[in-house]
C-alpha cells in the first residue's frame, strides 16, 4: 500500500540518516581542524618572530663591539659603552626567558603537570611588590601605576604564580593603556574572597573578544599590532582557577579595561 514503510525501506532510511549524520560530523571536524591549523600556523609565525627578535638584538650588539675591538677602538671598552651593552643584553635575555617560560607553562598545562605550591601569603604585599618591580616597564610606556589596598589580606597562594598573574595584567595595561594612569585595587570581600582589580584607560576591548582573549594563542589585537604570543592571559586563567578563583574583564572600546581576579581569601 502506498505510504506504508516496509522493514526494508525503514532500514534504508536509517542508513541514509546515519550517513547524513556522519557527513555533518565530518564537516564540523574538518572546520575545527582547519581552524586549529590556522591558529597553530599563526602562533608558530609569531613565536618564531618573537624569539628571533631578542636574539638578533643581542647578536647585533656583540658584532658591533667585536668590530670595534678588531679595529683597536678603545671606546668599545669605556664604562658607558659596556653599561649600555649589558643593559640592552639584560632586557633582551629577560624577554627571551619570558617567552620560553610561557611556552613551557602551556606545555605543562597540556600535560597535566602544572603544579601550584600553596603557602600563607599577604595578597596586599604581593601586589605592591609586583607593582614596584613593574614600575620601570610602566613608566617606559608613559603610564603611572597606583595601588589602593587595605590589608593585610591573608590567602593560601602559590606566591610565584600569583605574582605572574599580577605582572601579566600590569604589563598588558601598560601595553594597551596608551600612556594613561593604571590603577590597582586590592580588597577583601564580605563573602571571604579577595579581589584584585587592574584598570587602564586605553583602547579597551570589544565585547566579542572579552571571553576569547583568555584562550590559548588569542589576543584582542591583530598579530601585526601585538608583540605577545597570546599565552599570558590563558596562563593567568589557569593559575587563578588553580587557586579556586575566577578572572574576567570589563571593558568598552575607547574606555579602557578592568581585569578582575577573585580568589578565596582562606582555604
Secondary structure by P-SEA (a helix, b strand, c coil): ccccccaaaaaaaaaaaaaaaaaaaaaaaaaaaaaaaaaaaaaaaaaaaaaaaaaaaaaaaaaaaaaaaaacccccccaaaaaaaaaaaaaaaaaaaaaaaaaaaaaaaaacccccccccccaaaaaaaaaaaaaaaaaaacbbbbbbbccccccccaaaaaaaaaaaaaaaaaacccccbbbbbbbbccccbbbbbbbbcccccccccccccccccccccccccccccccaaaaaaaaaaaacbbbbbbbcccbbbbbbbbccccc
